[in-house]
Amino acid sequence: MLGLELCFALVSSLALAAPAPTATAAAMDAGKTFAASTTFSFAGKTLPTGLRKSSGLISDPDFLSHNFAKKNVAVKGGYLQLTVPGGQTGDVISSAEVYTDFNVKYGSVRTWAILTETPGVCNGMFFYKTDSQETDIEWISDPDSLSNKDSPSGGRELQYTNQALNGNNEDNTHAYGPAPKDVTSAVHEYRIDWTADSTKYYLDGVLQHTMTDNVPNVAGPWVWNNWANGDPNWTADPPKTNAVFKIQKIEMYYNPA
């Protein structure tokens, strides 16, 4: 949602090339067939081929800016760990992000992860090309964020969004979905199925929402990040201690572009 201009001035300058497609029967979801599949696991100590660390400043004229720093991305303990270091008091909050070094146009992307308990950050899993070509699953870790207080339960819930194709945030397509009680201590599967006519959001294989408005229609990379901007409507105050978004595995079924 807010602040997701990201560092795609850098990304767009890259010559993005998709890996060679591999046909797979598992790439069929809800009658849709995707041409390629990729799985990222994090058993080693280095980022798998196909993922890159973001770097760059994301300016925010109204609240705190954030800077994606490669040092905040680590592979250890069987997880990709995206960290927002705690105790930051400056005008720029050091954050973390990775993205695919290939473009996709439509697909089914599943992320097995443990979301952040520490208040003050946004965990994002999303397709992004521009601020008006984006579909995402987001977790706001601070219960006092006004975005969480506006949820049906008045507490922390998963947030699903198609950013408005006209670029007007007021026209975003947005929904809330309940989060598991152990969302910050156990691995769960978060999934977006993106086709030409809809985006569908799943939790642990169960459909939560279907959106048919503002569906992205261009190719771009997939992104995972953890960041803060101090906005009381969004991440609220930056974390006082390290806030870590832990990703165990990613499966992608997609059309290369």
RALIN-V214115 format. One record per pair of residues at least 12 apart in sequence whose C-alpha atoms are under 7 Angstrom apart, sorted by the first residue. I is the first residue (numbers start at 1). J is the second residue. If there is no record, write none. Layout:
BEGIN
I;J  I;J
END
This chain:
BEGIN
3;60  4;131  5;58  5;131  6;58  7;54  7;55  7;56  7;57  7;58  16;101  16;102  16;103  17;102  17;103  18;102  18;103  18;256  18;257  21;35  21;36  21;37  22;35  22;36  22;37  23;35  23;36  27;253  34;107  34;253  34;254  34;255  35;254  35;255  36;253  36;254  36;255  36;256  37;252  37;253  37;254  38;251  38;252  38;253  39;250  39;251  39;252  40;249  40;250  40;251  41;248  41;249  41;250  42;75  42;78  42;79  42;80  42;248  42;249  43;78  44;75  44;76  45;75  45;76  46;75  47;75  50;100  50;101  51;98  51;99  51;100  51;101  52;98  52;99  52;100  52;101  53;70  53;97  53;98  53;99  54;68  54;69  54;70  54;97  54;98  55;68  55;69  55;70  56;68  63;229  63;230  63;231  64;91  64;92  64;93  64;229  64;230  65;91  65;92  65;93  65;229  66;92  66;93  66;94  66;95  66;227  66;228  66;229  67;92  67;93  67;94  67;95  68;94  68;95  68;96  68;97  69;94  69;95  69;96  70;96  72;84  72;95  72;96  73;96  78;248  79;246  79;247  79;248  80;246  80;247  80;248  81;244  81;245  81;246  81;247  82;96  82;97  82;225  82;226  82;244  82;245  82;246  83;95  83;96  83;226  83;242  83;243  83;244  83;245  84;96  84;226  84;227  84;242  84;243  84;244  85;241  85;242  85;243  86;239  86;240  86;241  86;242  86;243  87;239  87;240  87;241  88;238  93;228  95;226  95;227  96;225  96;226  96;227  97;224  97;225  97;226  98;223  98;224  98;225  99;221  99;222  99;223  99;224  100;221  100;222  100;223  101;221  102;221  103;219  103;220  103;221  103;256  103;257  104;219  104;220  104;221  104;254  104;255  104;256  104;257  105;218  105;219  105;220  105;254  105;255  105;256  105;257  106;194  106;195  106;196  106;254  106;255  107;193  107;194  107;195  107;253  107;254  107;255  108;192  108;193  108;194  108;252  108;253  108;254  109;191  109;192  109;193  109;251  109;252  109;253  110;189  110;190  110;191  110;192  110;250  110;251  110;252  111;189  111;190  111;191  111;249  111;250  111;251  112;187  112;188  112;189  112;190  112;247  112;248  112;249  112;250  113;187  113;188  113;189  113;246  113;247  113;248  114;183  114;184  114;185  114;186  114;187  114;188  114;245  114;246  114;247  115;183  115;184  115;245  115;246  116;141  116;184  116;243  116;244  116;245  117;141  117;184  118;141  118;239  118;243  119;141  119;142  119;239  120;141  120;142  120;228  120;235  120;236  120;237  120;238  120;239  121;140  121;141  121;226  121;227  121;228  121;235  121;238  121;239  122;138  122;139  122;140  122;141  122;226  122;227  122;228  122;235  123;138  123;139  123;140  123;225  123;226  123;227  123;245  124;136  124;137  124;138  124;139  124;224  124;225  124;226  125;137  125;138  125;223  125;224  125;225  126;222  126;223  126;224  127;221  127;222  127;223  128;220  128;221  128;222  128;223  129;219  129;220  129;221  131;163  131;167  132;163  132;164  132;165  132;166  132;167  133;163  133;165  133;216  134;162  134;163  134;216  135;161  135;162  135;163  136;160  136;161  136;162  137;158  137;159  137;160  137;161  138;158  138;159  138;160  139;158  139;159  140;156  140;235  142;235  142;236  143;155  143;156  145;232  145;233  145;234  145;235  145;236  146;232  146;233  146;234  147;233  147;234  151;176  157;176  157;177  157;178  157;179  158;176  158;177  158;178  158;179  159;175  159;176  159;177  160;174  160;175  160;176  161;173  161;174  161;175  162;174  162;214  162;215  163;214  164;214  165;214  173;213  173;214  177;208  188;204  189;203  189;204  190;202  190;203  190;204  191;203  196;217  197;212  197;215  198;210  198;211  198;212  198;215  199;211  199;212  199;215  219;257  226;245
END
